[in-house]
Amino acid sequence: MFLRVERKRRGLTLAEVSRRTGIHPTALSRLERGELRAYPGWRRRLARSFRLPADTLFREVPADDGNPVTD
């Protein structure tokens, strides 16, 4: 999920995002892994916190297998 990519890009921990949004870190982790669906209120809080549209934050992205991309 792009939420995790963006959180890591900004250097934020789950605890920091939790403090900003009031969403428990465990719930945030499960959201990032696609194990939990976000309530509409959570989507709004996360979008506001990241200053991005909710649809952007909650789009699927390819899994990072840890291998560098080569052309």
C-alpha positions as CSV (number, residue, x, y, z in Angstrom):
1,M,0.0,0.0,0.0
2,F,1.3,3.5,-0.9
3,L,0.6,4.6,2.7
4,R,3.7,2.6,3.9
5,V,5.8,3.8,1.0
6,E,5.0,7.4,1.7
7,R,5.5,7.0,5.5
8,K,8.9,5.5,5.0
9,R,9.9,8.1,2.3
10,R,9.1,10.8,4.9
11,G,11.1,9.0,7.6
12,L,8.1,8.6,9.9
13,T,7.6,5.7,12.3
14,L,4.3,4.0,13.0
15,A,4.3,5.7,16.4
16,E,4.8,9.1,14.9
17,V,1.9,8.6,12.5
18,S,-0.2,7.3,15.3
19,R,0.4,10.4,17.4
20,R,-0.5,12.6,14.5
21,T,-3.7,10.7,13.6
22,G,-4.9,9.0,16.8
23,I,-4.8,5.6,15.1
24,H,-3.1,2.8,17.0
25,P,0.3,1.7,15.6
26,T,-0.9,-1.9,15.3
27,A,-3.9,-0.8,13.3
28,L,-1.7,1.3,11.0
29,S,0.6,-1.6,10.4
30,R,-2.3,-3.8,9.5
31,L,-3.6,-1.1,7.2
32,E,-0.3,-0.9,5.4
33,R,-0.2,-4.7,5.0
34,G,-3.8,-4.8,3.6
35,E,-5.0,-6.8,6.6
36,L,-7.5,-4.2,7.8
37,R,-9.7,-1.8,5.9
38,A,-9.6,1.8,6.9
39,Y,-12.7,3.4,8.4
40,P,-13.7,6.6,6.5
41,G,-12.6,8.7,9.4
42,W,-9.2,7.1,9.4
43,R,-8.8,7.7,5.7
44,R,-9.6,11.4,6.2
45,R,-7.2,11.7,9.2
46,L,-4.4,10.0,7.3
47,A,-5.0,12.0,4.2
48,R,-4.9,15.2,6.2
49,S,-1.7,14.1,8.0
50,F,0.1,13.3,4.8
51,R,-1.5,16.1,2.8
52,L,-2.4,13.7,0.1
53,P,-5.7,12.4,-1.3
54,A,-6.9,9.3,0.5
55,D,-7.2,7.5,-2.9
56,T,-3.5,8.0,-3.3
57,L,-2.5,6.8,0.1
58,F,-4.6,3.6,-0.2
59,R,-3.6,2.5,-3.7
60,E,-1.8,-0.8,-4.1
61,V,1.8,-0.7,-5.0
62,P,4.1,-3.7,-6.0
63,A,5.7,-5.4,-3.1
64,D,9.4,-4.6,-2.5
65,D,11.3,-7.8,-2.7
66,G,14.5,-6.1,-1.6
67,N,16.2,-6.6,-5.0
68,P,17.5,-3.5,-6.9
69,V,15.8,-2.7,-10.1
70,T,17.9,-3.2,-13.1
71,D,17.3,-2.2,-16.7
